[in-house]
């Protein structure tokens, strides 16, 4: 009698089953993505994406999506480094401590992403411009493109809350922020009409300024504060370089002066790395011809700030840093 079709390979089949069982046992069933309920959402690119109703293994591949997730009480299983930094943006160092880094912003390691078996991946226009990367990510897990470059940070945050199925939490975060804005605005007093400049000092000693569409500029607008003429317009969605010959363009009644350091690459310190970088840059800037003649410098109204929060694409945690810095400088408690 001929042998059964499965009699020959049966030992190999049993060995394979045993090996898979060993992997599951070693990993723990709680580490595996859940095949639970899903919802279909339309992302910022108009793509219909079936996302988990309550995702448990979320990967964020940008500063705004990491910021939003943490603000909503979601702790991602991995992320990418901040813009131009070796780790997460320094203003997120405490909340994001221990989250693995999957590569530089816009250049995630696809193999490492796949190995982590996420059940949801969040990207946006600040992190992914190459559609082929999104296609690769979507072969790994549901991938939501939550916002486009230079989109209002509130809209981007609201979209992220919807994808994560945390709309009530998102509404509370924004309500708390708006209440804080109202309190600070009411306390500005004589500074209510101040012209406020936002400057990022580069590593090679060249300044750049932030325009109205970026998140920090929107916070200043919420507070009713004015911007210098050179910054009172929309820009390209990131900082705009200023030549040293045109240094007056960075001046204002107040100047918030940021720089980027290395980000959070190891332990968590009391002072954010990028605030330390700003203080060092400000010391160097004083040797730049014409800098000490600026009105804000002569009036001692230059405030060193964490550039990773002030010059990022934004999220509620970054904008709370911006709001608190403005409050401390322009509306100190009496």
Phi, psi and omega in degrees: 000135178295150181289157177297146181302337182256001185290326182292304185277003185307313179301319179294321179296316179297322179295321179295317178300317180297321180294318178296320178297323180293321178296314180299319180295320181291322183282327186089132185297333181290344180276349184272145178300142180276141176262044185279198182293152178232160173235151177257123179239157173257119185275185187292346175263005179082010180274135174280123183232128175274111183247154178299144178297323178222080185298143182243339182235081186263134172246129178251130185245031175202166176295312181297322181288325175294313178304310183297315181300314181295320178297332181269003179084015178259125180258103183299154179275347177190163180204184174248167180289162176289167183301119178069020185235163182272345180217198178293158178306139190296333180290344178259005189305315183291312182292327185262009183303128177092351179285125182296148178259130185257013180131183181284159177304128180083355181225058181292147176281105186299322180296319179291324176301312181298320183296334181278352177051058179291158171255356176200137177237132180248127176227169176204183183292342178280345187245327187227114174255340183270112182299333181293330178292318178299319179299319178295318180295323182290342174281347179266314185198164174306128184235119181254126175267098196277335181199157179267167179301136176067016175290150177308129185299330179294317179296318178297319179295316179299320178296320179294319177299323179293316180296322180277359181061042181232042183300315179299319178296320179297319179296322179293319179301314181291323178296318178296320180295315181297324178295321178293320177302315182298320180292317180294316180300320180292338184262003184292329178057234183294341181275001183299334181257013184292148171267122188245124180258140175244119186236137168244124182264120184283165182294339179260018174082019179248134181273160169218161182237156179256140183266187190289332188282341181285159192302315181298321177297325178292325177295317177300320178295321177302325182276355181080012181278149181268162176244153173302155184305322183291343183245001185271055180197167176282150180238201184275007181097007175205183184291153182246123182297148177234130179286155179294334177292338182246036187299335179301339182293343180266358186281162177188181174292324174229147177232123173261117196247110182245165174206162178253134177257228182258356185078189180270100184254351181210238180289170182259122180258168180293325181254123178305142183301324183282339171288319175299318179297321180294319179296320178293317180296323180295322176299317179290324181298330181296342177270356179282128181306128178093343184295316183287353176268356179292146184302315182295324180289315181296329180271004182058046179239039174254125184245116176288131183226165178288107183296334180293332176274314187288328185250014178276173176289340168101155177188171185299329180287320176296316185286338172291323175298313179301312182298317180293322178296317178296316180299316182296323184274315188259341182224057182298146180299139180260000000 
